[in-house]
Amino acid sequence: MKGRYHNKREKLAALLFDLVKYLLTVIGVGTILPESKISVWTLVTGLLLAGVLLALAMVIAPEERD
């Protein structure tokens, strides 16, 4: 039997993983474009935020149960 909050934790972890994907996509595309307004400060801040969100998603994600 799954815990009471198992489904909510799965959905929240999936949402955070998606946010990390979208953030990294925006940063990656922004750095490739020639007329980009993304500075080094924005790049570093975005990568740090993505790292924090990824770590949070890994902690929140429920463990697989048999």
C-alpha positions in Angstrom: 0.0 0.0 0.0 1.3 3.4 -0.9 1.7 6.1 1.7 -0.8 8.9 1.9 1.4 11.5 0.2 3.2 9.1 -2.2 1.3 10.4 -5.3 1.7 14.0 -4.3 5.4 13.6 -3.8 5.7 11.9 -7.2 3.9 14.8 -8.9 5.9 17.4 -7.1 9.2 15.7 -8.0 8.1 15.4 -11.6 7.2 19.1 -11.7 10.6 20.1 -10.3 12.4 17.8 -12.8 10.4 19.6 -15.6 11.3 23.0 -14.2 15.0 22.0 -14.3 14.7 20.8 -17.9 13.0 24.0 -19.0 15.5 26.2 -17.1 18.4 24.4 -18.6 16.8 24.6 -22.1 16.4 28.4 -21.8 19.9 28.9 -20.6 21.3 26.6 -23.3 19.4 28.3 -26.1 20.1 31.7 -24.7 23.8 31.2 -24.7 23.9 29.9 -28.3 22.0 32.9 -29.8 24.3 35.6 -31.0 22.2 38.6 -29.8 21.6 37.0 -26.4 21.2 39.2 -23.3 22.3 36.4 -21.0 25.4 37.5 -19.1 27.8 35.3 -17.1 26.1 36.3 -13.9 22.7 35.1 -15.3 24.3 31.9 -16.5 25.9 31.1 -13.2 22.7 32.0 -11.3 20.6 29.8 -13.6 22.9 26.9 -13.2 22.9 27.2 -9.4 19.1 27.4 -9.3 18.9 24.4 -11.6 21.2 22.5 -9.3 19.2 23.4 -6.2 15.9 22.4 -7.9 17.4 19.1 -9.1 18.7 18.3 -5.6 15.3 19.2 -4.1 13.5 17.0 -6.6 15.9 14.1 -5.8 15.1 14.5 -2.1 11.3 14.8 -2.6 11.0 11.9 -5.1 9.6 8.9 -3.3 11.6 5.7 -3.2 10.5 2.7 -5.4 8.5 0.2 -3.3 7.8 -3.4 -4.2 
